[in-house]
Amino acid sequence: MDVAFRIEGEDRKGRWLVTCDHASNHVPDWVGGGDLGIPAEDMARHIAWDVGAAGVASALGDLLDSPVILSDFSRLVIDPNRGEDDPTLVMQLYDGTIIPANRHITAAGVEQRLDRLYRPYHAAYARLAAMRPDRVIVAVHSFTPCLRGRPQRPWHVGVLYSHLDERFSAPLIARLRGEGDLCIGDNEPYSGHLPGDAIDRHALRLGRHNTLIEVRNDLIATPAEQVHWAGRLAKILTEVLEGL
């Protein structure tokens, strides 16, 4: 049986749902024998998962007394933070690395990954989100300090959101900037609106409060750093929600 996700604290009483779309770099055995054809050092990079994000998400859910859902497959197998019709759903080239197992994938191959991984993850996500009518979704991601051949990224944290719903993210950005020691990205290092992505699907279309937090991955490389950032973010998220 495929394990497309794991859930922590399903019975917690908090209002939040903490999500981590890119929690794992796992490749199931039925995909290329568990090997996408790229070196282990590439599978450890941000191209395969959001380094450190799972630890932050787990600690954050615990501190917020709220459930957490984490993917259990690499974004290179199929990206759960893309719509089913998105051309980047199964990446063939990412940050200079060719993905051999994806180069000649057929429509049937994509459908298999959708059925066994992507759709079960989103079904569980939708179920958890619907457990409270006042649910607030906070998606935890991480970003690399520098893409190959690109300038260094200065932000410590990025807050991503859609122009269709800034209710939570705008005051969150203001509150984070009020910390005084952080460089905060406003829809940086990339835009937060992508039709069909997880936030669009589970929050925007249903009117739920939401935000997506990107932490620079060199800041959350160790378990201790992940717990530290979760603690810092939990306090700030709670304050922002109380102020709405």
C-alpha positions in Angstrom: 0.0 0.0 0.0 1.3 3.5 -0.9 1.9 5.9 1.9 1.3 9.3 0.3 1.3 11.4 3.4 1.5 11.3 7.2 -0.8 13.1 9.6 0.3 14.3 13.1 -2.2 15.4 15.8 -5.4 14.8 13.9 -7.4 15.1 17.1 -5.8 18.4 18.2 -8.3 21.1 19.0 -6.6 24.1 17.4 -8.0 26.2 14.6 -5.0 25.8 12.4 -4.1 23.2 9.7 -0.3 23.2 9.2 0.7 21.7 5.8 4.0 20.7 4.3 3.6 19.9 0.6 7.3 19.2 0.1 8.2 17.4 3.3 10.0 14.4 1.8 12.5 13.4 -0.8 11.2 9.8 -0.9 10.8 8.0 -4.2 8.4 5.0 -4.1 9.8 1.6 -5.2 7.4 1.5 -8.1 8.9 4.7 -9.6 12.1 3.7 -11.3 12.8 1.2 -8.6 13.0 4.0 -6.1 15.5 5.9 -8.1 14.9 8.9 -10.4 18.3 8.6 -12.0 20.0 11.5 -10.3 22.8 11.5 -7.8 22.1 11.2 -4.0 23.5 14.7 -3.5 20.9 16.1 -5.9 18.1 14.2 -4.1 19.3 15.9 -0.9 18.9 19.4 -2.4 16.0 21.7 -2.6 15.0 20.3 -6.0 13.7 17.1 -4.4 12.1 18.5 -1.2 11.9 21.6 1.0 14.9 21.0 3.3 14.0 21.5 6.9 10.4 22.4 6.3 9.0 19.1 7.8 10.7 19.7 11.1 9.3 23.2 11.3 5.8 22.1 10.3 5.8 19.3 12.9 7.0 21.6 15.7 4.6 24.4 14.7 1.6 22.1 14.7 2.5 20.9 18.2 2.9 24.4 19.5 -0.4 25.5 17.9 -2.2 22.4 19.1 -3.3 21.8 15.6 -3.1 19.0 13.0 -0.3 18.7 10.5 -0.2 17.0 7.1 3.1 16.2 5.4 3.6 14.7 2.0 5.7 11.5 1.8 7.0 11.6 -1.7 9.5 13.8 -3.5 8.3 16.8 -5.4 10.3 15.4 -8.3 8.0 12.3 -8.5 5.0 14.6 -8.7 4.4 18.1 -7.1 1.4 18.3 -4.9 1.6 22.1 -4.9 0.7 22.2 -8.6 -2.6 21.8 -10.4 -3.2 18.6 -12.2 -2.9 20.4 -15.5 0.2 22.4 -14.6 3.1 21.8 -17.0 5.5 21.7 -14.0 3.5 18.9 -12.3 6.3 16.4 -13.2 9.5 18.2 -13.7 12.0 17.1 -16.3 14.6 19.8 -15.5 15.1 21.6 -12.2 17.8 24.1 -11.3 20.2 22.7 -13.8 19.5 19.0 -13.1 17.9 16.7 -15.6 15.5 14.2 -14.1 16.0 11.0 -16.2 13.0 9.1 -14.9 10.8 12.0 -15.9 12.1 12.8 -19.3 10.0 10.4 -21.3 7.1 9.9 -18.9 3.8 9.0 -20.5 0.3 10.3 -19.8 -0.4 6.9 -18.2 2.7 7.3 -16.0 1.6 10.7 -14.8 -1.9 9.3 -14.1 -0.4 6.5 -12.0 1.4 9.1 -9.8 -1.7 11.2 -9.5 -3.8 8.2 -8.4 -1.3 6.7 -6.0 0.2 9.8 -4.4 -1.1 13.2 -5.4 -4.9 12.6 -5.1 -4.7 10.7 -1.8 -2.6 13.6 -0.3 -5.2 16.1 -1.4 -8.1 14.0 -0.2 -6.6 13.8 3.3 -5.8 17.5 3.2 -9.4 18.4 2.3 -10.7 16.2 5.0 -8.5 17.8 7.7 -9.3 21.3 6.5 -13.1 20.6 6.7 -12.9 19.4 10.3 -13.5 23.0 11.5 -15.6 25.7 9.8 -13.1 28.4 10.9 -10.0 26.5 9.8 -6.8 28.6 9.0 -4.3 27.0 6.7 -0.6 27.8 7.1 1.6 26.1 4.5 5.3 25.6 5.5 7.9 25.6 2.8 11.6 26.4 2.5 13.8 28.0 -0.2 17.4 27.7 -1.1 19.7 30.7 -0.5 20.8 30.7 -4.1 19.8 29.0 -7.3 22.6 28.1 -9.6 23.9 31.1 -11.5 21.6 33.5 -9.7 22.2 36.2 -7.1 22.0 35.4 -3.4 18.6 35.7 -1.9 18.6 38.2 1.0 15.3 37.2 2.7 15.2 35.2 5.9 11.5 34.5 5.5 9.1 34.9 2.6 5.3 35.3 3.0 3.5 34.1 -0.2 -0.1 34.8 -0.9 -2.7 35.5 -3.6 -3.8 39.0 -4.5 -7.3 37.5 -4.2 -6.9 37.1 -0.4 -4.5 39.2 1.6 -6.5 39.2 4.9 -4.0 37.2 6.9 -0.7 37.6 5.0 -0.7 41.4 4.9 -0.7 41.8 8.7 1.6 38.8 9.0 4.2 40.5 6.9 3.8 43.7 8.9 4.2 41.8 12.2 7.3 39.9 10.9 8.9 43.1 9.8 8.2 44.5 13.2 10.7 42.0 14.6 13.5 44.3 13.5 16.1 41.6 12.7 14.5 39.9 9.8 14.5 40.5 6.0 11.0 39.6 5.0 10.0 38.8 1.4 6.5 40.1 0.3 5.7 37.4 -2.3 9.4 36.7 -2.5 11.4 34.7 -3.6 8.4 34.1 -6.0 4.8 34.9 -6.4 2.3 33.2 -4.1 -0.6 32.9 -6.6 -0.6 29.8 -8.8 -4.0 28.6 -10.0 -4.6 25.1 -8.9 -1.9 25.0 -6.2 -2.7 23.7 -2.7 -3.7 27.0 -1.2 -5.8 27.9 -4.2 -7.6 24.5 -4.0 -8.1 24.2 -0.2 -8.2 27.9 0.9 -8.9 30.5 -1.7 -11.8 28.6 -3.4 -13.5 28.0 0.0 -12.8 31.4 1.6 -10.5 30.1 4.4 -7.9 32.3 6.0 -4.5 31.2 4.7 -0.8 32.0 4.3 2.3 30.3 2.9 5.6 30.8 4.8 8.9 30.1 3.2 11.9 29.9 5.5 15.4 30.1 4.0 16.7 26.5 4.4 20.2 27.4 5.7 18.4 28.7 8.8 16.5 25.5 9.5 19.2 22.9 8.7 19.2 21.2 12.2 16.4 20.0 14.4 17.2 22.6 17.0 16.9 25.4 14.4 13.6 24.0 13.2 12.2 24.0 16.7 13.5 27.6 17.2 11.8 28.9 14.1 8.6 27.1 14.9 8.5 28.7 18.3 9.1 32.1 16.8 6.5 31.7 14.1 3.9 30.2 16.4 3.9 33.3 18.6 3.6 35.6 15.7 0.9 33.6 13.9 -1.2 33.5 17.0 -0.9 37.3 17.5 -1.9 38.0 13.9 -4.9 35.7 14.1 -6.0 37.3 17.4 -5.9 40.7 15.7 -8.1 39.9 12.8 
